[in-house]
Amino acid sequence: MKTLSISCDDCVMVSTQACDGCVVSFICDREPDDAVIVDAAQERALRALGAVGLLPPLLHQACS
């Protein structure tokens, strides 16, 4: 099963105001250095919630 892994350490937006509205920060109460793993079913649910405006969009932008 394919999963999506998001780590703040990999985001070019880390420590900016974008973190305040990030879906990862919105959903999870976590330590700043902890990665959040979302499986395919959870990703589908997040997309569905986001599509109807119940969650902010994902702001993560991977470093190149």
Biopython code that builds the backbone (N, CA, C, O; Angstrom):
import numpy as np
from Bio.PDB.StructureBuilder import StructureBuilder

atoms = [
    (1, "MET", "N", (0.845, -1.177, 0.000)),
    (1, "MET", "CA", (0.000, 0.000, 0.000)),
    (1, "MET", "C", (0.883, 1.231, 0.000)),
    (1, "MET", "O", (1.828, 1.328, 0.783)),
    (2, "LYS", "N", (0.575, 2.164, -0.874)),
    (2, "LYS", "CA", (1.324, 3.413, -0.966)),
    (2, "LYS", "C", (0.845, 4.388, 0.096)),
    (2, "LYS", "O", (-0.359, 4.539, 0.301)),
    (3, "THR", "N", (1.777, 5.049, 0.773)),
    (3, "THR", "CA", (1.430, 6.060, 1.766)),
    (3, "THR", "C", (2.118, 7.373, 1.417)),
    (3, "THR", "O", (3.119, 7.391, 0.700)),
    (4, "LEU", "N", (1.583, 8.451, 1.920)),
    (4, "LEU", "CA", (2.149, 9.778, 1.752)),
    (4, "LEU", "C", (2.769, 10.172, 3.084)),
    (4, "LEU", "O", (2.089, 10.161, 4.110)),
    (5, "SER", "N", (4.042, 10.517, 3.079)),
    (5, "SER", "CA", (4.740, 10.921, 4.291)),
    (5, "SER", "C", (5.073, 12.408, 4.186)),
    (5, "SER", "O", (5.675, 12.849, 3.207)),
    (6, "ILE", "N", (4.678, 13.172, 5.201)),
    (6, "ILE", "CA", (4.950, 14.607, 5.230)),
    (6, "ILE", "C", (5.735, 14.920, 6.493)),
    (6, "ILE", "O", (5.310, 14.590, 7.600)),
    (7, "SER", "N", (6.867, 15.550, 6.317)),
    (7, "SER", "CA", (7.689, 15.973, 7.441)),
    (7, "SER", "C", (7.937, 17.465, 7.312)),
    (7, "SER", "O", (8.261, 17.951, 6.228)),
    (8, "CYS", "N", (7.790, 18.180, 8.386)),
    (8, "CYS", "CA", (8.057, 19.616, 8.361)),
    (8, "CYS", "C", (9.507, 19.898, 7.971)),
    (8, "CYS", "O", (9.809, 20.947, 7.401)),
    (9, "ASP", "N", (10.400, 18.960, 8.278)),
    (9, "ASP", "CA", (11.808, 19.127, 7.926)),
    (9, "ASP", "C", (12.008, 19.173, 6.417)),
    (9, "ASP", "O", (13.008, 19.716, 5.948)),
    (10, "ASP", "N", (11.070, 18.612, 5.641)),
    (10, "ASP", "CA", (11.175, 18.561, 4.191)),
    (10, "ASP", "C", (10.405, 19.684, 3.508)),
    (10, "ASP", "O", (10.373, 19.738, 2.279)),
    (11, "CYS", "N", (9.789, 20.573, 4.263)),
    (11, "CYS", "CA", (8.918, 21.603, 3.698)),
    (11, "CYS", "C", (9.637, 22.944, 3.607)),
    (11, "CYS", "O", (10.265, 23.388, 4.568)),
    (12, "VAL", "N", (9.539, 23.583, 2.447)),
    (12, "VAL", "CA", (10.160, 24.899, 2.287)),
    (12, "VAL", "C", (9.393, 25.983, 3.042)),
    (12, "VAL", "O", (9.888, 27.099, 3.198)),
    (13, "MET", "N", (8.201, 25.662, 3.504)),
    (13, "MET", "CA", (7.367, 26.625, 4.220)),
    (13, "MET", "C", (7.538, 26.525, 5.740)),
    (13, "MET", "O", (6.861, 27.243, 6.476)),
    (14, "VAL", "N", (8.431, 25.649, 6.226)),
    (14, "VAL", "CA", (8.597, 25.427, 7.653)),
    (14, "VAL", "C", (8.921, 26.735, 8.385)),
    (14, "VAL", "O", (9.693, 27.562, 7.900)),
    (15, "SER", "N", (8.322, 26.895, 9.546)),
    (15, "SER", "CA", (8.526, 28.064, 10.412)),
    (15, "SER", "C", (8.049, 29.361, 9.782)),
    (15, "SER", "O", (8.584, 30.429, 10.079)),
    (16, "THR", "N", (7.042, 29.277, 8.912)),
    (16, "THR", "CA", (6.429, 30.469, 8.343)),
    (16, "THR", "C", (4.976, 30.518, 8.811)),
    (16, "THR", "O", (4.510, 29.611, 9.501)),
    (17, "GLN", "N", (4.271, 31.565, 8.437)),
    (17, "GLN", "CA", (2.860, 31.671, 8.797)),
    (17, "GLN", "C", (2.022, 30.586, 8.141)),
    (17, "GLN", "O", (0.905, 30.323, 8.586)),
    (18, "ALA", "N", (2.534, 29.947, 7.089)),
    (18, "ALA", "CA", (1.806, 28.862, 6.426)),
    (18, "ALA", "C", (1.554, 27.710, 7.388)),
    (18, "ALA", "O", (0.569, 26.988, 7.232)),
    (19, "CYS", "N", (2.412, 27.521, 8.369)),
    (19, "CYS", "CA", (2.248, 26.435, 9.346)),
    (19, "CYS", "C", (0.939, 26.577, 10.125)),
    (19, "CYS", "O", (0.342, 25.575, 10.519)),
    (20, "ASP", "N", (0.495, 27.798, 10.347)),
    (20, "ASP", "CA", (-0.742, 28.026, 11.104)),
    (20, "ASP", "C", (-1.961, 27.451, 10.405)),
    (20, "ASP", "O", (-2.916, 27.052, 11.071)),
    (21, "GLY", "N", (-1.952, 27.398, 9.079)),
    (21, "GLY", "CA", (-3.083, 26.886, 8.329)),
    (21, "GLY", "C", (-2.827, 25.545, 7.678)),
    (21, "GLY", "O", (-3.652, 25.076, 6.894)),
    (22, "CYS", "N", (-1.714, 24.923, 7.981)),
    (22, "CYS", "CA", (-1.346, 23.651, 7.360)),
    (22, "CYS", "C", (-2.268, 22.541, 7.857)),
    (22, "CYS", "O", (-2.547, 22.450, 9.053)),
    (23, "VAL", "N", (-2.742, 21.696, 6.939)),
    (23, "VAL", "CA", (-3.641, 20.606, 7.320)),
    (23, "VAL", "C", (-2.973, 19.654, 8.306)),
    (23, "VAL", "O", (-3.644, 19.085, 9.166)),
    (24, "VAL", "N", (-1.680, 19.477, 8.192)),
    (24, "VAL", "CA", (-0.970, 18.604, 9.132)),
    (24, "VAL", "C", (-1.042, 19.185, 10.536)),
    (24, "VAL", "O", (-1.345, 18.470, 11.491)),
    (25, "SER", "N", (-0.764, 20.480, 10.665)),
    (25, "SER", "CA", (-0.853, 21.132, 11.976)),
    (25, "SER", "C", (-2.290, 21.168, 12.475)),
    (25, "SER", "O", (-2.541, 21.053, 13.674)),
    (26, "PHE", "N", (-3.226, 21.329, 11.555)),
    (26, "PHE", "CA", (-4.641, 21.414, 11.898)),
    (26, "PHE", "C", (-5.156, 20.097, 12.488)),
    (26, "PHE", "O", (-5.949, 20.114, 13.430)),
    (27, "ILE", "N", (-4.728, 18.988, 11.961)),
    (27, "ILE", "CA", (-5.240, 17.677, 12.363)),
    (27, "ILE", "C", (-4.467, 17.073, 13.530)),
    (27, "ILE", "O", (-5.059, 16.456, 14.416)),
    (28, "CYS", "N", (-3.182, 17.243, 13.536)),
    (28, "CYS", "CA", (-2.337, 16.499, 14.485)),
    (28, "CYS", "C", (-1.684, 17.411, 15.514)),
    (28, "CYS", "O", (-1.119, 18.449, 15.170)),
    (29, "ASP", "N", (-1.765, 17.021, 16.748)),
    (29, "ASP", "CA", (-1.029, 17.702, 17.811)),
    (29, "ASP", "C", (0.259, 16.907, 17.959)),
    (29, "ASP", "O", (0.260, 15.815, 18.527)),
    (30, "ARG", "N", (1.337, 17.445, 17.457)),
    (30, "ARG", "CA", (2.587, 16.693, 17.392)),
    (30, "ARG", "C", (3.767, 17.588, 17.722)),
    (30, "ARG", "O", (3.652, 18.813, 17.771)),
    (31, "GLU", "N", (4.887, 16.956, 17.943)),
    (31, "GLU", "CA", (6.138, 17.681, 18.123)),
    (31, "GLU", "C", (6.613, 18.165, 16.753)),
    (31, "GLU", "O", (6.360, 17.489, 15.755)),
    (32, "PRO", "N", (7.300, 19.322, 16.669)),
    (32, "PRO", "CA", (7.711, 19.866, 15.371)),
    (32, "PRO", "C", (8.577, 18.937, 14.516)),
    (32, "PRO", "O", (8.529, 19.027, 13.290)),
    (33, "ASP", "N", (9.357, 18.059, 15.117)),
    (33, "ASP", "CA", (10.245, 17.198, 14.348)),
    (33, "ASP", "C", (9.637, 15.842, 13.997)),
    (33, "ASP", "O", (10.298, 15.032, 13.346)),
    (34, "ASP", "N", (8.401, 15.572, 14.408)),
    (34, "ASP", "CA", (7.751, 14.293, 14.132)),
    (34, "ASP", "C", (7.074, 14.317, 12.767)),
    (34, "ASP", "O", (6.363, 15.264, 12.433)),
    (35, "ALA", "N", (7.300, 13.265, 11.984)),
    (35, "ALA", "CA", (6.625, 13.127, 10.693)),
    (35, "ALA", "C", (5.202, 12.627, 10.931)),
    (35, "ALA", "O", (4.929, 11.967, 11.934)),
    (36, "VAL", "N", (4.308, 12.940, 10.016)),
    (36, "VAL", "CA", (2.933, 12.462, 10.061)),
    (36, "VAL", "C", (2.737, 11.556, 8.860)),
    (36, "VAL", "O", (2.981, 11.967, 7.725)),
    (37, "ILE", "N", (2.299, 10.328, 9.097)),
    (37, "ILE", "CA", (2.078, 9.365, 8.034)),
    (37, "ILE", "C", (0.575, 9.212, 7.816)),
    (37, "ILE", "O", (-0.164, 8.926, 8.758)),
    (38, "VAL", "N", (0.126, 9.402, 6.588)),
    (38, "VAL", "CA", (-1.285, 9.287, 6.231)),
    (38, "VAL", "C", (-1.420, 8.174, 5.207)),
    (38, "VAL", "O", (-0.788, 8.222, 4.152)),
    (39, "ASP", "N", (-2.247, 7.160, 5.510)),
    (39, "ASP", "CA", (-2.415, 6.067, 4.542)),
    (39, "ASP", "C", (-3.417, 6.478, 3.462)),
    (39, "ASP", "O", (-4.016, 7.550, 3.545)),
    (40, "ALA", "N", (-3.597, 5.629, 2.455)),
    (40, "ALA", "CA", (-4.435, 5.958, 1.302)),
    (40, "ALA", "C", (-5.878, 6.254, 1.704)),
    (40, "ALA", "O", (-6.475, 7.197, 1.184)),
    (41, "ALA", "N", (-6.444, 5.476, 2.609)),
    (41, "ALA", "CA", (-7.829, 5.702, 3.044)),
    (41, "ALA", "C", (-7.953, 7.046, 3.762)),
    (41, "ALA", "O", (-8.924, 7.774, 3.556)),
    (42, "GLN", "N", (-6.982, 7.371, 4.593)),
    (42, "GLN", "CA", (-7.005, 8.648, 5.301)),
    (42, "GLN", "C", (-6.838, 9.808, 4.316)),
    (42, "GLN", "O", (-7.478, 10.850, 4.458)),
    (43, "GLU", "N", (-5.980, 9.617, 3.325)),
    (43, "GLU", "CA", (-5.783, 10.667, 2.318)),
    (43, "GLU", "C", (-7.084, 10.926, 1.550)),
    (43, "GLU", "O", (-7.430, 12.080, 1.296)),
    (44, "ARG", "N", (-7.796, 9.876, 1.186)),
    (44, "ARG", "CA", (-9.079, 10.035, 0.498)),
    (44, "ARG", "C", (-10.068, 10.807, 1.376)),
    (44, "ARG", "O", (-10.788, 11.682, 0.894)),
    (45, "ALA", "N", (-10.094, 10.474, 2.661)),
    (45, "ALA", "CA", (-10.996, 11.173, 3.584)),
    (45, "ALA", "C", (-10.606, 12.646, 3.706)),
    (45, "ALA", "O", (-11.477, 13.516, 3.706)),
    (46, "LEU", "N", (-9.318, 12.932, 3.810)),
    (46, "LEU", "CA", (-8.857, 14.315, 3.902)),
    (46, "LEU", "C", (-9.202, 15.097, 2.639)),
    (46, "LEU", "O", (-9.618, 16.253, 2.712)),
    (47, "ARG", "N", (-9.028, 14.462, 1.480)),
    (47, "ARG", "CA", (-9.372, 15.131, 0.208)),
    (47, "ARG", "C", (-10.871, 15.431, 0.155)),
    (47, "ARG", "O", (-11.281, 16.506, -0.283)),
    (48, "ALA", "N", (-11.678, 14.475, 0.601)),
    (48, "ALA", "CA", (-13.134, 14.673, 0.593)),
    (48, "ALA", "C", (-13.524, 15.813, 1.529)),
    (48, "ALA", "O", (-14.351, 16.650, 1.168)),
    (49, "LEU", "N", (-12.945, 15.856, 2.718)),
    (49, "LEU", "CA", (-13.225, 16.940, 3.664)),
    (49, "LEU", "C", (-12.755, 18.287, 3.116)),
    (49, "LEU", "O", (-13.444, 19.299, 3.248)),
    (50, "GLY", "N", (-11.577, 18.284, 2.502)),
    (50, "GLY", "CA", (-11.047, 19.515, 1.924)),
    (50, "GLY", "C", (-11.869, 20.006, 0.750)),
    (50, "GLY", "O", (-12.030, 21.212, 0.562)),
    (51, "ALA", "N", (-12.391, 19.079, -0.045)),
    (51, "ALA", "CA", (-13.169, 19.445, -1.231)),
    (51, "ALA", "C", (-14.443, 20.203, -0.878)),
    (51, "ALA", "O", (-14.932, 21.002, -1.677)),
    (52, "VAL", "N", (-14.977, 19.962, 0.301)),
    (52, "VAL", "CA", (-16.199, 20.657, 0.713)),
    (52, "VAL", "C", (-15.912, 21.786, 1.702)),
    (52, "VAL", "O", (-16.830, 22.347, 2.300)),
    (53, "GLY", "N", (-14.620, 22.114, 1.868)),
    (53, "GLY", "CA", (-14.245, 23.254, 2.687)),
    (53, "GLY", "C", (-14.164, 23.003, 4.184)),
    (53, "GLY", "O", (-14.121, 23.953, 4.966)),
    (54, "LEU", "N", (-14.143, 21.733, 4.599)),
    (54, "LEU", "CA", (-14.072, 21.433, 6.032)),
    (54, "LEU", "C", (-12.648, 21.381, 6.570)),
    (54, "LEU", "O", (-12.444, 21.351, 7.784)),
    (55, "LEU", "N", (-11.675, 21.369, 5.690)),
    (55, "LEU", "CA", (-10.260, 21.415, 6.078)),
    (55, "LEU", "C", (-9.546, 22.431, 5.206)),
    (55, "LEU", "O", (-9.918, 22.621, 4.048)),
    (56, "PRO", "N", (-8.523, 23.088, 5.745)),
    (56, "PRO", "CA", (-7.715, 23.982, 4.901)),
    (56, "PRO", "C", (-6.897, 23.140, 3.934)),
    (56, "PRO", "O", (-6.679, 21.956, 4.190)),
    (57, "PRO", "N", (-6.437, 23.723, 2.828)),
    (57, "PRO", "CA", (-5.636, 22.965, 1.866)),
    (57, "PRO", "C", (-4.259, 22.624, 2.437)),
    (57, "PRO", "O", (-3.768, 23.296, 3.344)),
    (58, "LEU", "N", (-3.649, 21.583, 1.898)),
    (58, "LEU", "CA", (-2.292, 21.197, 2.285)),
    (58, "LEU", "C", (-1.326, 22.246, 1.782)),
    (58, "LEU", "O", (-1.319, 22.551, 0.589)),
    (59, "LEU", "N", (-0.517, 22.802, 2.650)),
    (59, "LEU", "CA", (0.421, 23.855, 2.290)),
    (59, "LEU", "C", (1.854, 23.350, 2.162)),
    (59, "LEU", "O", (2.752, 24.109, 1.796)),
    (60, "HIS", "N", (2.070, 22.074, 2.460)),
    (60, "HIS", "CA", (3.412, 21.491, 2.405)),
    (60, "HIS", "C", (3.977, 21.606, 1.002)),
    (60, "HIS", "O", (3.315, 21.266, 0.021)),
    (61, "GLN", "N", (5.197, 22.086, 0.919)),
    (61, "GLN", "CA", (5.919, 22.155, -0.361)),
    (61, "GLN", "C", (7.293, 21.543, -0.133)),
    (61, "GLN", "O", (8.120, 22.108, 0.583)),
    (62, "ALA", "N", (7.532, 20.399, -0.738)),
    (62, "ALA", "CA", (8.802, 19.697, -0.532)),
    (62, "ALA", "C", (9.973, 20.512, -1.063)),
    (62, "ALA", "O", (9.873, 21.176, -2.094)),
    (63, "CYS", "N", (11.080, 20.447, -0.340)),
    (63, "CYS", "CA", (12.305, 21.105, -0.785)),
    (63, "CYS", "C", (12.778, 20.415, -2.056)),
    (63, "CYS", "O", (12.639, 19.200, -2.196)),
    (64, "SER", "N", (13.324, 21.170, -2.963)),
    (64, "SER", "CA", (13.805, 20.557, -4.214)),
    (64, "SER", "C", (15.269, 20.227, -4.153)),
    (64, "SER", "O", (15.826, 19.708, -5.120)),
]
sb = StructureBuilder()
sb.init_structure("model")
sb.init_model(0)
sb.init_chain("A")
sb.init_seg("    ")
for serial, (resi, resn, name, xyz) in enumerate(atoms, 1):
    if name == "N":
        sb.init_residue(resn, " ", resi, " ")
    sb.init_atom(name, np.array(xyz, "f"), 0.0, 1.0, " ", f" {name:<3s}", serial, name[0])
structure = sb.get_structure()
